Structure formats: structure tokens, C-alpha cells
Amino acid sequence: MAETKKEWYVLRAISGKEAKVKEVLDAQIKNSNLGHYVSQVLIPTEKVLTIRNGKKVVKERVLYSGYVFIQASNLPEIEYELKNTTNVIDFLRGRAKDSKPQALREAEVMRMMGKADEMQQPVDDVLAEYSVGEAVKVMTGPFKDFSGMICEVNTEKRKLKVEVKIFGRGTELELDYSQVEKE
């Protein structure tokens, strides 16, 4: 049997049941011949920092609620088996009534897997340009057109602390990097 190319597809699942769908599919992959056709089941998550009872707690949050991503060969018998898994609604398809499940584009898969960080890089480059003691001008907000000096660069929050002179007194402002411009 010739090996067919495996592509990424999206299963629509009942919201909140994504982990259950992944668990059922993983069990089917191990215990049946589904493993020959499906290589990965993925639920993209992100870590979210919350404060509960005064303590910082890191939780994982599902990025795409109601969706489970699978890497599979698109064969009619596998499509039927996946579609009839508990808590699965259907595949993500085109708008036409008889459309087949649509595979994700490679760029979408790379973005989903976190391998294409081209959106994040320019932000980091802009922050790297700012340094403590540098003169900047506020471009937006209530302090527009005020000039000041950078006191602190917080790369984690993507913020700058800038001291501006208001009526001869120094006042610290916490500004987003996009709100200032170098002088």
C-alpha cells in the first residue's frame, strides 16, 4: 500500500470537550489501524497567568475553542470514522453543500505550531532599540507632544517608563512602545 501524504485538518468539536475528543482519538490510534492514517491529534493552548487568592497561577487555555487539529490521510473510510467520534460535530469544510474537508495551508500550520514567529520579531526589535536615559517624544494619549527620558524598559510587558516634565516637576508615565518615538 502506497503511503499517502498526511495533511492537517480541523475537526469541529463540542466546545469544552476538545480534550475528551483528543483522548478518544489517541486511544483509537493506539488500539486500531487508525494509527496508519492519523499521525497527530493537537489542541493548541497558551499559558495564561492569573492571580487567585493573591498567588500567581499559570493555567493553560485552549486557543481555538471547539476545534481539534489532526494530521491525517484524507481517505473516505477514515473521514467517516473521525466524523463519528464522540463529541465531534464534523470536519471544517468549504461553503458548498457537498464540499470535502479542507486541508490547512502550510503557513497556517506553521503559525499554529508556533514555528513562524515573524509577527513577534518586529516588536522585540523595536523594544531592543530603546534604552534607559534615551530622549523620546510621546505621540498619542493625553500627554501627546510631551518629551521625556526613558527610566525603565520592560520587555516582558512591552512597556516603557518615561519621565516627563509637567509644570517643572518630573512625572513618570508607563507607556506602550507604540506611544513613543525617538527624538
C-alpha positions in Angstrom: 0.0 0.0 0.0 1.5 3.3 -1.0 1.9 5.9 1.7 -0.3 9.0 1.1 0.7 12.5 2.1 -0.6 13.4 5.5 -2.1 16.9 5.8 -3.6 18.9 8.7 -7.4 19.0 9.0 -9.7 20.7 11.5 -12.4 18.7 13.4 -15.3 20.8 14.9 -16.0 19.5 18.4 -18.4 20.4 21.1 -16.9 23.4 22.9 -15.2 22.3 26.1 -14.9 18.7 25.0 -11.7 19.1 22.9 -9.5 17.2 25.4 -12.0 14.4 25.5 -12.0 14.1 21.7 -8.2 14.1 21.8 -8.2 11.3 24.4 -10.6 9.2 22.4 -8.7 9.7 19.1 -5.4 8.9 20.8 -6.9 5.6 22.2 -8.2 4.7 18.7 -4.8 5.4 17.1 -3.1 3.1 19.6 -5.7 0.3 19.6 -6.9 0.2 15.9 -5.5 0.7 12.4 -6.4 4.4 12.6 -2.7 5.0 13.5 -1.7 4.1 9.9 -3.7 7.1 8.7 -3.7 9.7 11.6 -0.3 10.7 13.0 -1.1 13.6 15.3 -4.0 15.0 17.3 -3.4 18.5 18.6 -5.2 21.1 20.7 -3.3 24.4 20.6 -3.1 26.0 24.0 -1.5 29.1 25.6 -0.3 29.6 29.1 -2.3 32.4 30.9 -1.1 34.0 34.2 -4.0 34.6 36.6 -4.0 35.8 40.2 -6.1 33.6 42.6 -6.1 34.3 46.4 -3.2 36.6 46.0 -1.0 34.0 44.3 0.1 33.8 40.6 -1.3 30.7 38.9 -0.4 29.6 35.4 -3.2 27.9 33.5 -3.4 26.5 30.0 -6.2 27.9 27.9 -7.4 26.4 24.6 -6.6 28.9 21.8 -9.4 27.7 19.4 -12.4 26.6 21.4 -14.4 23.9 19.7 -11.6 22.8 17.3 -9.3 19.8 17.3 -6.4 19.6 14.7 -5.4 16.3 13.2 -2.7 15.3 10.8 -4.2 12.6 8.6 -4.5 11.0 5.2 -7.9 12.0 3.7 -9.4 8.7 2.9 -13.2 8.3 2.9 -13.3 5.5 5.5 -11.1 7.5 7.9 -13.2 10.6 7.4 -16.3 8.6 8.4 -14.6 7.2 11.5 -13.3 10.6 12.6 -16.6 12.3 12.0 -18.5 9.7 14.1 -16.2 10.0 17.1 -17.9 11.0 20.4 -18.2 14.8 20.8 -17.1 15.5 17.2 -19.6 17.6 15.1 -17.9 17.4 11.7 -14.8 18.5 9.7 -14.3 22.1 8.8 -15.4 22.3 5.2 -15.9 24.8 2.4 -19.3 26.6 1.9 -20.6 24.3 -0.8 -23.1 21.6 0.4 -21.1 18.6 -0.8 -17.6 20.0 -0.2 -14.9 17.8 1.2 -12.8 18.5 4.3 -10.3 21.2 3.5 -6.6 20.8 4.5 -4.9 23.7 6.2 -2.2 25.6 4.3 1.4 25.1 5.4 1.7 28.7 6.6 -1.4 28.2 8.9 0.1 25.0 10.3 3.4 26.7 11.0 1.7 29.6 12.7 -0.4 27.2 14.8 2.6 25.2 15.8 4.4 28.4 16.9 7.2 27.9 14.4 6.5 31.1 12.4 7.1 34.0 14.8 7.6 36.7 12.2 4.7 38.7 13.8 6.5 38.7 17.2 10.0 39.6 15.9 9.5 43.2 14.9 8.0 44.1 18.3 11.1 42.7 20.0 13.4 44.6 17.6 11.6 47.9 18.4 11.9 47.3 22.1 15.6 46.4 21.8 16.2 49.9 20.2 15.1 51.7 23.4 17.5 52.2 26.3 17.4 53.8 29.7 18.3 57.5 29.5 17.2 58.0 25.9 15.1 61.0 25.0 11.7 60.2 23.5 8.5 62.1 22.5 5.0 60.9 23.4 3.0 60.5 20.2 -0.5 59.6 21.5 -2.7 59.9 24.5 -3.2 62.8 27.0 0.5 63.6 27.1 0.9 63.9 23.3 3.8 66.1 22.2 5.5 65.9 25.7 9.2 65.0 25.7 10.9 62.9 28.3 13.6 60.4 29.3 13.3 56.7 29.5 13.6 55.5 33.1 12.9 51.8 32.6 12.4 49.3 29.7 10.1 46.4 30.5 10.3 43.9 27.6 8.0 41.4 29.3 5.1 43.8 29.4 6.2 45.7 26.3 6.1 48.9 28.2 8.4 51.9 28.8 8.6 54.1 31.9 9.2 57.7 30.7 9.7 60.7 32.9 8.2 63.9 31.5 8.3 67.4 33.0 4.8 68.8 33.8 4.9 72.3 35.4 8.6 71.8 36.2 8.1 68.5 38.1 9.1 65.1 36.8 6.2 62.7 36.4 6.7 59.0 35.5 4.4 57.6 32.8 4.0 54.0 31.8 3.6 53.9 28.1 3.3 51.3 25.4 6.3 51.2 23.0 4.0 52.3 20.2 3.1 55.5 22.0 6.6 57.0 21.8 9.1 58.0 19.2 12.8 58.7 19.5 13.8 62.4 19.4 
